[in-house]
Amino acid sequence: VGHVVDIKSGGTWQWEDGMDADADLLLLIAGGIGISPLISIARAAAEASSRPKRVSLMYSSRTEAELAFRNEIESLEGLGVVTSLFCTGEVAAGAAQERISVTHVEDLAKAT
């Protein structure tokens, strides 16, 4: 409540230095193989000289085996990207066993 949110979907899948530089948070949310373009966007945003204050990636899959590019996602943490993993169908090491919800997004926004 009280946060201005700019939502973008579809279109070109790229992030350029300076985009959203005045934003408090760049939040990327993916499910399944939809993570592919968001890894590149998260990395580009984290490495940019002019970037949002925080970059966060929330990613969900049904099972741990379906968490694509897990090592690469975890490497983003070294660049300051906050990553949150979710598995909806089974318990997985380092992942919450639940769906990404509005509450997760609200808690992240409050952390600004």
N, C-alpha and C positions, 0 to 999 in steps of 0.2 A: 504494500500500500504506500502510495506516495512516490513511487519510482516511475520514471518515464522509460518506456521500453520501446525500442525500435526493432521490429521483427522483419527479417529478410528470409525469403526462401526462393528456391529455383534460381533461374538466371545463370550468370557466369559464376564458375566456382574458382574464384581467385581473390587474393587479398593483396593489396599494394601498400607499401610504406606510406603512412599518413592517414590511411582510411580509419575512421572512427577514433582518431587520436585523442579526441576530447571526451571519449566515453569512459565511464568508471569501470565498465566490465564488457568484455567481448565473450559471450557465452555461446558455445557451440554444442549442439545436442544431436546425437546420432544413434541409430539403431541398426544392428546387423552390418551388412557390407556398406551401408551409407556412411561409414566412418572414413572411407577412402579419401574423398576430397577434403574432409575436415582436418585430417592430420596435416596436410600441406598448409592449409589456412592457419592452423594453430601455430605451426612452426614459423611460418612467415611473419605472423603477428608478433610472436615472442622475440624474434630476432630483429625486428624493425627498430630503427632509431626513433621513430615517432609512432607510438603505439598506445592502445588503451592502457589504463592503469593496471588492469588485471585481465588475464586471458584464462578461461576455464573451459574444459571439455568434459561433457557428460556422455557416456557411451553405454549402451545396453545391448545385451544379446540373450538368447534363451539359455545357452549353456556355456560353460567355461571354454570348451573346445571351439565354440563359435566366436569367441572374442578375437577378431581379426587384428593383426598388427599389434599385439599386446606389448611386445618389447619396444616397438617404436613409440607407442603411446606412453609407456613408462619413461622413455628417454626424454619426452617433452617436459617432465617434471624438473629435469636439470636445467631447463630454460626458463623456469618459473611458471610454467602452465600448471594450473591446478586441475588434476584429472580425477574423475569419479567414475568407477566402473560398477555396473549393475548386471546381475544375471536373474532372469525371471523364472527359470525352471529348475535350477539346482544351486547348491552352495558352491561357491568358487573362492579360492584364496584371494584376498584383497578386493573382493567385489561384494557389494550389498546384494542380498537375495530379495529383490523387490523391483518394481518398475520405477522409472524416473517419474516423479510427481511434481505438482505445483509447489508442494512444500519444500522439495529439494531446491527448486529454483528460487523460491522466496528466501530460504535460509542463506543461499549463496549471495543474493542481492543485499541482504541485511549485513553481511560481513564486510561491506565496503567501508 
